[in-house]
Amino acid sequence: MSDLLSIKGIGPKLKTKLNRNDIYDCFDIINRFPSRYEVYRLTTLKDAPEGSRVTLEGKVASSAIVNYIRKNFNRLSFDLMIEDRNFKVAIFNRDYLRNVLTVGEDIVVTGNIDRIKNTFTATTLKLKKNFKNEIEPIYNIDGVGDAQFQKLVQLSLKEYGHLIKDELPISLIKKYRLITYSELLNIVHSPVSSKDLIKIERRIKYEELFKFQMKMQYLKLKNKSKKSLIKKYDINLVKEFIKSLPFVLTSDQKKATNEIIKDIKSPYVMNRLLEGDTGSGKTVVSAISILTVLSAGFQVAMMAPTEILAKQHYETFKEYFKNYDYKIVYLSGKLTNKERFDRLEIIANNPQTLIIGTHALFSNDVRYNNLGYVITDEQHRFGVNQRKKLKEKGFNPDVLYMTATPIPRTLAISLFGDMDISIIKERPKNRIKVDTKLFKSSEMDLIYLLIDEQLKNNHQVYVVTPLILESETLDLSNAQKVYRELSDKFSDYYVGMLHSKISQEDKEHVMDLFKKNEINILVSTTVIEVGVDVANATLMVVLNSDRFGLSQLHQLRGRIGRSNIKSYCLLVYNDSSESKGRLEILEKTDDGFKLSEEDLKIRGPGDFFGLRQSGELRFSKASIVEDAHILEIARDDALEILSNKDSYRNNEYRLLFNYLKGVLRKANLD
């Protein structure tokens, strides 16, 4: 019906090009909105701001010259008289314009002006007779020009535009004074004023964020409606355990504990994220919740991303629960057949068991006995299918995800919008603040003295570097070079090295030696495990710290100061680095949430804390940073519709729910 070939001007060749750009029918053409707009507004030299994109009129003052720099890359240059001044104009990959630019021709150029050098770097060039003050849509469609695609849009709209319905409810359109979808289609491909651009942006941003929130809130409500087995726990046992702790819980720890236990007590499945800054005490909160579930007669499985972290949790919980009869089993892929068989027997025959391990927890031969609670530590390190496999080992077990990565609220409700979130910001009072200081790379002799001082006190040192091997293009420190230098400099001590190219087994061996104080200085890239506890490590030196994000540096800093010994983090930056101001934030604060907000402003959500941006967060106009207020409004609107049973029968929402069904069918749900 809406076949591409039904449009005049589209033949088999053009159809193939459009298909390559994921355009398969005329509705795809109509709904492929411009990626941006070029706004041409003629101005004068007096009103043209320096360093900004401007459009100016001038007269060609010299013949154009083309320089062929390399294959498929050339520069066309000529003199242009703009008002009473002569400018050298350069424009790239426009060699075909050479014959058009005759001396004395009036033209219009758009680009960046430099009044000091009298140069103009142009991006667009038109003859004056062909120029109109206009807004030009840019589609960035491979193999198809913008003007050609705009023409195809108009033909498709004329033929099929009347068939497209608005999925956004009319009540929301009226509430926020948005344009309808048909109005959007009429102006999005050919806006004539800046007012049109504002209308387009308001409609698209709200719709993108609202539809995203509809999906996330639907999943959240669906999870909340899943029945779980009732867990009748021993409240007195839990209270006694909390009293027996050698410290008082912070108010944030108490709040998070109450939220988790309330979920465990409810007849519905818990799906919660426990988010806490490094050293905030997430482990003890998880311990209280584990004891709650064990006392109710259920098993608990705790999955960690590495054996080092899993073993550490095993030792920690053995200590916490030493006065109880519950079984605690460590499971990994490196056990002997006999060890594995014995532990699988314990798991299969003892309902009140805590099982701690790596991905070995969801192996086919592991048979749980009444699995009621699943905890995933550093959950972003596991794939959806891995987490799903473990959950499926029980009947709708409660699920807690833990992360030591402080995520700003705006990003958290986007990445984890389908979960409830508990946040621990407050630090335990006995935690000593790590002092952070900045040093220039020319001050390495002073750094060596500080390292020597810590070693003489029998303390250990981390030295972190951003690269593994030497780079021809970047003058950065690297693990191998630094390892050799430190081995020479501190020949009386043991120096170890850790990076992503060595095997997991070797990594664990090196970390184990460091934990036992058999390695005094550990040279490492950023693979140092989040959560790994080496209480005797009191100094961290981060080389080329200007190459790291603030939050990544904060995470690294969290590897030290894990005891009552005063600890120090030294950030070494390039003498000529412009990042000093950014790094100074780390000297002033150790609040991971504040730092994460700064990082989000600076870096955007694309690659935040090593969390690769998910496809779901790629919006065409909206930004979860700049449009956080719209995101929250959209969430409230989505919840209001989804929470009202009448909405599902209301004809106003029919197309919206059809859209929702479609995206949920395609989604890879956890």
C-alpha positions, -999 to +999 in steps of 0.1 A: +000+000+000+027+025+010+054+009-012+084+032-019+079+026-056+045+042-055+062+076-052+072+094-083+109+097-086+117+065-066+131+037-088+148+005-078+182+022-074+169+049-050+148+023-032+180+003-024+197+034-010+166+042+012+165+006+024+202+010+034+191+038+057+163+017+073+136+034+052+113+007+038+080+024+031+065+059+027+056+061+064+093+056+072+100+086+048+074+108+066+086+099+100+124+104+093+127+138+108+156+161+101+186+154+124+192+192+125+184+225+108+207+250+091+193+284+099+203+311+074+198+347+085+218+374+067+237+397+091+263+425+088+299+425+099+291+448+127+264+423+141+284+391+133+296+376+167+332+363+167+335+325+170+298+319+161+283+306+129+272+336+107+257+342+073+272+372+053+269+386+018+300+395-002+315+400-037+341+375-051+374+394-054+397+367-068+396+335-089+390+304-068+420+280-063+415+243-054+441+224-034+438+186-034+450+176+000+444+139-002+419+115-018+383+127-014+395+158+004+401+192-012+400+229-002+386+257-024+398+292-015+393+327-028+392+363-017+358+378-008+350+415-002+325+416+027+313+452+029+347+471+029+370+444+040+388+416+022+386+381+037+403+348+026+375+323+023+381+285+025+355+258+020+362+221+019+351+195-007+334+220-030+358+219-059+329+219-083+321+255-074+353+268-089+337+277-122+307+293-106+328+318-086+336+344-111+352+377-100+325+402-092+298+376-084+276+384-054+274+354-031+262+344+004+285+324+027+278+307+060+305+297+085+330+311+111+347+344+108+381+354+122+385+392+121+421+392+134+433+369+106+408+382+081+397+346+073+363+330+068+359+292+071+327+285+052+303+255+055+278+266+029+281+289-001+253+301-024+249+326-052+230+357-040+203+352-066+196+316-052+196+326-016+166+331+006+165+338+044+154+302+053+156+272+076+170+242+057+164+207+071+195+184+072+186+147+071+221+131+069+208+102+048+236+083+032+235+086-006+204+108-007+207+146-008+187+168+016+167+186-011+159+153-029+147+137+004+127+167+013+109+164-020+102+127-013+088+137+021+063+161+005+051+136-021+047+109+006+028+133+029+005+143+001-003+106-007-003+090+028-001+118+055-039+116+062-035+080+073-011+088+102-028+091+136-016+109+168-005+084+195-002+112+221-035+116+241-054+148+232-056+157+270-018+159+272-016+179+240-040+204+254-024+203+289+010+213+276-002+233+246+017+211+222+011+209+185-007+178+172+011+151+151-005+163+119+007+199+127+041+185+135+043+167+101+033+199+083+062+220+098+089+195+108+101+190+073+098+227+062+098+251+091+097+288+082+104+306+115+122+302+148+087+298+164+082+267+143+115+253+156+104+258+192+070+241+186+088+212+169+113+208+198+086+210+225+064+183+209+092+159+200+110+162+234+079+156+254+067+127+232+101+109+233+104+112+271+067+104+277+068+072+256+100+061+273+084+066+307+053+047+296+074+017+289+095+020+321+066+026+344+045-002+328+074-026+335+077-013+371+040-018+378+040-052+361+069-063+383+050-050+414+020-071+405+040-104+403+031-126+432+060-139+454+060-165+482+051-150+516+082-147+538+073-149+575+106-138+590+117-136+626+116-099+634+132-104+668+162-123+653+167-094+629+165-068+656+190-087+678+214-089+648+212-051+642+219-045+680+249-069+679+267-049+652+298-030+664+285+002+650+252+021+648+235+022+614+233+056+596+199+070+589+203+062+552+212+026+560+181+023+583+159+038+556+173+015+529+169-015+552+133-007+560+125-002+523+140-036+514+124-055+543+090-039+535+093-053+500+104-087+512+074-088+536+049-079+508+033-107+487+047-091+455+081-095+439+108-070+449+128-054+421+150-029+438+183-012+432+205-004+462+228+025+452+255+037+475+287+056+474+319+037+480+322+030+517+286+039+525+278+005+540+257-013+514+271-047+525+257-045+561+223-035+546+223-066+524+234-087+554+203-076+573+181-084+544+198-118+538+192-127+575+155-117+572+150-141+543+170-170+558+150-167+590+118-171+569+131-205+557+143-195+522+176-196+504+195-166+492+219-164+462+244-136+460+262-131+426+294-111+423+312-103+389+346-118+399+359-145+422+379-119+442+348-100+451+327-132+456+354-146+480+355-113+499+317-114+503+319-151+515+345-142+542+324-111+552+291-130+556+308-159+574+319-134+600+285-117+601+265-150+606+290-169+627+265-172+656+238-187+634+232-222+621+226-212+585+248-228+558+270-205+538+283-220+505+309-205+481+304-216+445+328-209+416+339-225+384+373-234+399+362-260+424+374-296+422+347-321+411+345-334+447+342-299+462+315-289+437+295-321+443+296-316+481+285-280+478+257-288+453+244-314+478+243-288+506+224-264+483+199-290+472+191-303+507+192-272+529+165-245+524+181-220+548+214-215+529+232-185+516+250-193+483+277-168+472+295-170+439+301-158+404+281-167+373+285-204+384+254-198+405+231-202+375+248-233+360+223-261+350+235-285+377+228-261+406+194-271+421+182-246+447+159-255+475+133-228+480+153-199+465+135-167+477+160-139+473+186-130+446+212-103+451+234-091+422+264-071+432+277-045+406+248-055+385+258-036+354+287-061+350+262-089+342+242-093+310+203-094+310+203-131+303+227-139+331+206-121+357+174-137+342+189-172+345+196-168+382+161-154+389+145-183+371+162-207+396+134-199+421+097-191+420+095-153+415+123-146+441+128-110+454+156-093+436+181-067+448+207-052+426+236-034+442+259-008+427+288+013+442+284+037+413+266+069+425+242+077+397+225+111+395+188+109+400+180+120+364+201+092+350+189+066+376+153+071+367+162+066+331+186+036+334+166+020+362+132+035+358+116+000+360+130-005+395+125+010+430+156+027+441+172+029+476+200+053+480+227+054+508+244+088+507+255+092+543+289+078+553+294+058+585+309+081+612+340+059+617+350+063+581+381+085+578+381+110+549+408+103+522+429+135+516+431+142+479+459+164+464+469+175+429+504+173+416+520+183+383+538+155+363+570+175+369+567+168+406+572+130+404+603+132+428+580+144+455+555+116+447+583+091+451+591+105+486+555+101+496+553+065+483+585+057+502+571+072+534+540+049+532+561+018+524+584+025+554+552+024+576+545-011+561+515+003+542+507-005+506+503+017+475+482+016+443+496+034+412+470+037+385+478+044+348+454+048+318+474+028+293+488-008+291+513-004+262+533+025+250+514+047+225+530+065+196+503+092+195+497+098+232+524+109+257+508+090+286+522+069+313+515+032+308+514+002+331+545-016+317+568+014+317+556+025+352+561-010+365+597-011+353+604+024+367+589+016+401+607-018+403+640+001+398+632+029+422+619+007+450+640-024+445+637-034+482+599-039+478+577-061+457+559-044+427+530-061+410+511-053+378+474-056+369+457-048+336+429-060+314+452-081+290+462-106+317+439-136+324+413-135+351+432-162+369+464-142+369+444-110+380+430-129+409+464-143+419+480-107+418+451-093+438+454-121+463+491-114+468+483-077+473+456-085+499+482-107+518+507-078+517+531-099+496+530-071+469+538-037+483+531-015+452+504-025+427+506-009+393+473-011+377+450+002+349+414+008+360+406-029+364+410-026+402+378-042+414+351-020+428+344-032+463+377-051+468+389-043+504+426-040+511+426-022+545+464-018+545+464+002+512+467+038+522+480+056+492+467+059+456+487+077+429+467+082+397+490+092+367+475+113+339+445+118+360+432+144+335+424+115+312+398+101+336+362+112+344+356+126+379+334+097+389+360+071+377+386+089+398+362+088+428+357+051+423+395+045+422+399+067+453+374+044+471+399+016+470+418+032+498+408+046+532+391+013+541+404+012+577+411+036+605+446+045+590+448+079+573+449+076+535+459+098+506+450+101+469+475+119+447+462+130+413+491+136+388+482+158+358+500+171+328+517+204+334+499+220+305+466+203+312+435+225+311+418+200+334+432+213+366+399+232+374+379+200+369+402+179+391+402+205+419+365+195+425+379+161+438+401+180+463+370+198+477+345+169+479+343+132+484+305+131+478+302+107+449+267+120+441+279+156+437+308+144+415+284+123+394+262+153+387+293+173+376+305+144+355+271+141+338+271+178+330+306+176+315+305+143+297+268+137+291+251+103+295+269+087+265+295+069+285+288+074+321+309+055+347+317+029+320+280+023+316+276+023+278+246+044+267+218+020+260+198+024+227+168+033+248+185+065+259+192+077+224+166+104+218+165+125+187+158+158+205+155+152+242+185+151+266+181+134+300+205+160+314+191+193+300+155+180+299+154+164+334+123+184+343+104+171+313+115+136+321+100+138+356+068+154+343+065+127+317+070+100+344+042+114+365+019+116+334+027+080+325+021+068+361-012+086+363-025+069+331-011+034+339-023+034+375-059+042+365-078+011+355-102+032+334-074+042+311-072+008+296-108+011+284-106+048+274-106+052+236-083+083+240-054+060+250-061+032+225-033+042+201-009+048+230-014+013+244-011-001+209+023+016+207+032+003+241+024-033+231+045-030+200+077-017+219+073-043+247+071-071+221+105-059+207+121-052+241+147-076+256+132-076+291+150-086+322 
